[in-house]
Amino acid sequence: MINDYSILSISETNDITIIKKAFRARVKDLHPDVSNASIVVQNHFLFIEVCNAYERLSKKVKEGTPQVVLKTPITNQQIEMQKHQDPAFVYYKTACKYYELVHPSHWNIDKTITINGKTDEENKLQKATMEKVKELVNFFPKAYYYFSIVIHEYPDSVWFHDSQEKMLLIEKRMKTYKNIIESFIT
């Protein structure tokens, strides 16, 4: 049976540092920039499961026994990277950049398409549209990734609730776009 610990590839523990370390490792493996383009959408759905498992385990640990979390001292390199007072803003802004690219206004297709076209021109247009939709769908996992950093690493940020709402929208739209792509194939 698959549980939250197996999704994060760790054994059962109440140590939040181990859970967080495993979460970060899984996220790094599933990051859309390092994933093969053909499996980026599949990895996105797995990424959603990893985020949900991390949230459930974190909540379970917080509700359980109090944890002592040792914070590592901030290095000069980390201070130089933070140019904004709220470090979550950088992740939020990056996520919004990818999120906005998926809007249909970015499709740049002049002609309307007919599903299962009758002529060669309609079939070519349908194929071009399908490729453009696939290209745009690849931006969703990137946006989701950066919104999830805001959610999991900066829960006190002013960007938290908006990131959470956008993550839910991405999950919903990914299913819709997946159905659109499958309708082209059939």
C-alpha contacts under 8 A as a table, 3 or more apart, distances in Angstrom:
res1	aa1	res2	aa2	distance
2	I	6	S	5.98
2	I	7	I	6.93
3	N	6	S	5.39
3	N	7	I	6.34
4	D	7	I	5.10
4	D	8	L	6.44
4	D	50	V	7.91
4	D	53	A	4.78
4	D	54	Y	7.33
4	D	56	R	7.69
4	D	57	L	7.07
5	Y	8	L	5.19
5	Y	9	S	6.02
5	Y	10	I	5.33
5	Y	11	S	6.01
5	Y	12	E	6.00
5	Y	53	A	7.57
6	S	9	S	4.56
6	S	10	I	5.92
6	S	11	S	7.15
7	I	10	I	7.90
7	I	49	E	7.52
7	I	50	V	6.16
7	I	53	A	6.95
8	L	19	I	7.70
8	L	22	A	5.84
8	L	23	F	6.01
8	L	26	R	6.55
8	L	50	V	6.44
8	L	53	A	7.37
8	L	54	Y	7.63
9	S	22	A	7.06
10	I	19	I	7.72
10	I	22	A	6.93
13	T	18	I	7.77
13	T	19	I	7.73
14	N	19	I	7.97
14	N	61	V	5.86
15	D	18	I	5.54
15	D	19	I	6.52
15	D	61	V	7.69
15	D	67	Q	7.59
16	I	19	I	4.98
16	I	20	K	5.96
16	I	58	S	6.84
16	I	61	V	6.86
16	I	67	Q	7.51
16	I	69	V	7.82
17	T	20	K	5.09
17	T	21	K	6.00
17	T	69	V	7.37
18	I	21	K	5.06
18	I	22	A	6.09
19	I	22	A	5.19
19	I	23	F	6.11
19	I	54	Y	7.26
19	I	57	L	7.62
19	I	58	S	7.72
20	K	23	F	5.00
20	K	24	R	6.18
20	K	54	Y	7.58
21	K	24	R	5.21
21	K	25	A	6.23
22	A	25	A	5.07
22	A	26	R	6.20
23	F	26	R	5.22
23	F	27	V	6.09
23	F	50	V	7.12
23	F	51	C	7.71
23	F	54	Y	6.44
24	R	27	V	5.04
24	R	28	K	6.06
25	A	28	K	5.12
25	A	29	D	6.36
26	R	29	D	5.09
26	R	30	L	6.26
26	R	50	V	7.39
27	V	30	L	5.10
27	V	31	H	5.87
27	V	47	F	6.84
27	V	50	V	7.61
28	K	31	H	5.20
29	D	34	V	7.35
29	D	35	S	7.64
30	L	34	V	7.29
30	L	35	S	6.35
30	L	43	N	5.87
30	L	44	H	7.44
30	L	46	L	7.93
30	L	47	F	6.40
31	H	34	V	5.68
31	H	35	S	6.26
31	H	141	P	7.88
31	H	142	K	7.39
31	H	145	Y	7.10
32	P	35	S	5.11
32	P	36	N	7.97
32	P	40	V	5.92
32	P	43	N	7.76
32	P	44	H	7.74
32	P	138	N	7.81
32	P	141	P	6.06
32	P	142	K	5.72
33	D	142	K	7.61
35	S	39	I	6.87
35	S	40	V	5.84
35	S	43	N	7.70
36	N	39	I	5.62
36	N	40	V	6.22
37	A	40	V	5.30
37	A	138	N	7.94
38	S	41	V	7.63
39	I	42	Q	5.16
39	I	43	N	6.05
40	V	43	N	5.05
40	V	44	H	6.13
40	V	138	N	6.67
40	V	141	P	7.40
41	V	44	H	4.95
41	V	45	F	6.69
41	V	137	V	7.70
41	V	138	N	6.82
41	V	141	P	7.23
42	Q	45	F	5.44
42	Q	46	L	6.53
43	N	46	L	4.95
43	N	47	F	5.87
44	H	47	F	4.82
44	H	48	I	6.29
44	H	141	P	5.38
45	F	48	I	5.13
45	F	49	E	6.59
46	L	49	E	5.08
46	L	50	V	6.27
47	F	50	V	4.98
47	F	51	C	6.22
48	I	51	C	5.16
48	I	52	N	6.20
48	I	171	E	7.96
49	E	52	N	5.07
49	E	53	A	6.04
50	V	53	A	5.10
50	V	54	Y	6.15
51	C	54	Y	5.12
51	C	55	E	6.21
51	C	148	S	7.44
52	N	55	E	5.10
52	N	56	R	6.22
53	A	56	R	5.19
53	A	57	L	6.13
54	Y	57	L	5.20
54	Y	58	S	5.94
55	E	58	S	5.15
55	E	59	K	6.06
55	E	152	H	7.84
56	R	59	K	5.17
56	R	60	K	6.08
57	L	60	K	4.93
57	L	61	V	6.13
58	S	61	V	5.17
58	S	62	K	6.10
59	K	62	K	5.08
59	K	63	E	6.09
60	K	63	E	5.26
60	K	64	G	6.13
61	V	64	G	5.01
61	V	65	T	6.86
61	V	66	P	7.83
61	V	67	Q	7.84
62	K	65	T	7.01
62	K	66	P	6.64
62	K	67	Q	7.49
63	E	66	P	7.83
74	I	78	Q	6.37
74	I	79	I	7.10
75	T	78	Q	5.40
75	T	79	I	6.53
76	N	79	I	5.05
76	N	80	E	6.28
77	Q	80	E	5.24
77	Q	81	M	6.45
78	Q	81	M	5.17
78	Q	82	Q	6.59
79	I	82	Q	5.43
80	E	83	K	6.87
82	Q	85	Q	7.09
82	Q	87	P	5.99
83	K	87	P	7.74
84	H	87	P	5.93
84	H	89	F	7.20
84	H	90	V	7.52
86	D	89	F	5.61
86	D	90	V	7.96
86	D	157	S	7.23
87	P	90	V	5.90
87	P	91	Y	7.45
88	A	91	Y	5.34
88	A	92	Y	6.05
88	A	149	I	7.85
88	A	150	V	5.43
88	A	154	Y	6.20
88	A	157	S	6.58
88	A	159	W	7.12
89	F	92	Y	4.90
89	F	93	K	5.88
89	F	159	W	7.04
90	V	93	K	5.21
90	V	94	T	6.21
91	Y	94	T	5.15
91	Y	95	A	6.11
91	Y	146	Y	5.31
91	Y	147	F	6.81
91	Y	149	I	6.97
91	Y	150	V	6.47
92	Y	95	A	5.09
92	Y	96	C	6.19
92	Y	146	Y	6.44
92	Y	147	F	5.94
92	Y	150	V	6.57
92	Y	159	W	6.85
92	Y	163	S	7.14
93	K	96	C	5.11
93	K	97	K	6.30
94	T	97	K	5.14
94	T	98	Y	6.69
94	T	143	A	7.34
94	T	146	Y	6.81
95	A	98	Y	5.37
95	A	99	Y	6.02
95	A	142	K	6.92
95	A	143	A	4.13
95	A	144	Y	6.90
95	A	145	Y	7.52
95	A	146	Y	5.02
95	A	147	F	5.79
96	C	99	Y	4.76
96	C	100	E	5.94
96	C	143	A	6.60
97	K	100	E	5.48
97	K	101	L	6.59
97	K	143	A	7.62
98	Y	101	L	5.23
98	Y	102	V	7.08
98	Y	139	F	5.47
98	Y	140	F	6.88
98	Y	142	K	6.57
98	Y	143	A	5.17
99	Y	102	V	5.84
99	Y	103	H	7.68
99	Y	139	F	6.82
99	Y	140	F	6.31
99	Y	143	A	5.39
100	E	103	H	5.70
101	L	106	H	6.26
101	L	136	L	6.98
101	L	139	F	7.10
102	V	106	H	6.83
102	V	136	L	5.17
102	V	137	V	6.68
102	V	139	F	6.59
102	V	140	F	7.21
103	H	106	H	5.89
103	H	107	W	7.68
104	P	107	W	5.25
105	S	108	N	6.83
107	W	132	K	6.57
107	W	133	V	7.60
109	I	112	T	7.67
109	I	129	T	7.37
111	K	125	L	7.92
113	I	117	G	7.80
113	I	122	E	6.62
113	I	125	L	6.38
113	I	126	Q	5.92
113	I	129	T	7.87
114	T	117	G	5.18
114	T	122	E	6.50
114	T	126	Q	6.95
115	I	126	Q	6.75
115	I	184	F	6.78
116	N	122	E	7.98
116	N	123	N	6.89
116	N	126	Q	7.66
116	N	184	F	7.47
117	G	120	D	7.62
117	G	122	E	4.89
117	G	123	N	5.21
117	G	126	Q	7.38
118	K	122	E	6.52
118	K	123	N	7.14
119	T	122	E	5.22
119	T	123	N	6.27
120	D	123	N	5.01
120	D	124	K	6.13
121	E	124	K	5.11
121	E	125	L	6.15
122	E	125	L	5.03
122	E	126	Q	6.04
123	N	126	Q	5.03
123	N	127	K	6.14
124	K	127	K	5.04
124	K	128	A	6.12
125	L	128	A	5.04
125	L	129	T	6.10
126	Q	129	T	5.08
126	Q	130	M	6.10
126	Q	184	F	7.43
127	K	130	M	5.04
127	K	131	E	6.21
127	K	184	F	7.93
128	A	131	E	5.15
128	A	132	K	6.21
129	T	132	K	5.05
129	T	133	V	6.15
130	M	133	V	5.12
130	M	134	K	6.17
130	M	181	I	6.37
130	M	184	F	6.59
131	E	134	K	5.06
131	E	135	E	6.11
132	K	135	E	4.99
132	K	136	L	6.18
133	V	136	L	5.09
133	V	137	V	6.04
133	V	177	Y	7.67
133	V	181	I	7.32
134	K	137	V	5.10
134	K	138	N	6.53
134	K	181	I	7.23
135	E	138	N	5.47
135	E	139	F	7.48
136	L	139	F	5.55
136	L	140	F	7.55
137	V	140	F	5.53
137	V	141	P	7.86
137	V	174	M	7.27
137	V	177	Y	7.09
138	N	141	P	6.23
138	N	142	K	7.36
139	F	142	K	5.29
139	F	143	A	6.33
140	F	143	A	5.15
140	F	144	Y	5.99
140	F	170	I	6.49
140	F	174	M	7.35
141	P	144	Y	4.94
141	P	145	Y	5.97
142	K	145	Y	5.10
142	K	146	Y	6.51
143	A	146	Y	5.38
143	A	147	F	6.17
144	Y	147	F	5.13
144	Y	148	S	5.99
144	Y	166	K	7.96
144	Y	167	M	5.78
144	Y	170	I	6.91
145	Y	148	S	5.15
145	Y	149	I	6.50
146	Y	149	I	5.13
146	Y	150	V	6.65
147	F	150	V	5.18
147	F	151	I	6.35
147	F	163	S	5.12
147	F	164	Q	7.24
147	F	166	K	7.64
147	F	167	M	6.66
148	S	151	I	4.89
148	S	152	H	5.95
148	S	163	S	7.37
148	S	164	Q	7.79
148	S	167	M	7.46
149	I	152	H	5.27
149	I	153	E	5.45
149	I	154	Y	7.30
150	V	153	E	5.57
150	V	154	Y	5.10
150	V	155	P	6.88
150	V	157	S	7.52
150	V	159	W	7.13
150	V	160	F	6.15
150	V	163	S	6.88
151	I	154	Y	5.83
151	I	155	P	5.41
151	I	160	F	5.50
151	I	163	S	6.70
151	I	164	Q	6.64
152	H	155	P	6.15
154	Y	157	S	5.43
154	Y	160	F	7.19
155	P	160	F	5.88
156	D	160	F	6.88
157	S	160	F	5.36
158	V	161	H	7.27
159	W	162	D	5.55
159	W	163	S	6.01
160	F	163	S	5.22
160	F	164	Q	6.16
161	H	164	Q	4.97
161	H	165	E	6.21
162	D	165	E	5.10
162	D	166	K	6.16
163	S	166	K	5.11
163	S	167	M	6.10
164	Q	167	M	5.15
164	Q	168	L	6.48
165	E	168	L	5.25
165	E	169	L	6.33
166	K	169	L	4.90
166	K	170	I	6.05
167	M	170	I	5.03
167	M	171	E	6.27
168	L	171	E	5.14
168	L	172	K	6.32
169	L	172	K	5.09
169	L	173	R	5.99
170	I	173	R	5.02
170	I	174	M	5.82
171	E	174	M	5.27
171	E	175	K	6.66
172	K	175	K	5.51
172	K	176	T	6.57
173	R	176	T	4.85
173	R	177	Y	5.98
174	M	177	Y	5.16
174	M	178	K	5.94
175	K	178	K	5.04
175	K	179	N	6.29
176	T	179	N	5.16
176	T	180	I	6.31
177	Y	180	I	4.83
177	Y	181	I	6.16
178	K	181	I	5.19
178	K	182	E	6.21
179	N	182	E	5.02
179	N	183	S	6.10
180	I	183	S	5.06
180	I	184	F	6.53
181	I	184	F	5.23
181	I	185	I	6.58
182	E	185	I	5.05
182	E	186	T	6.38
183	S	186	T	5.28
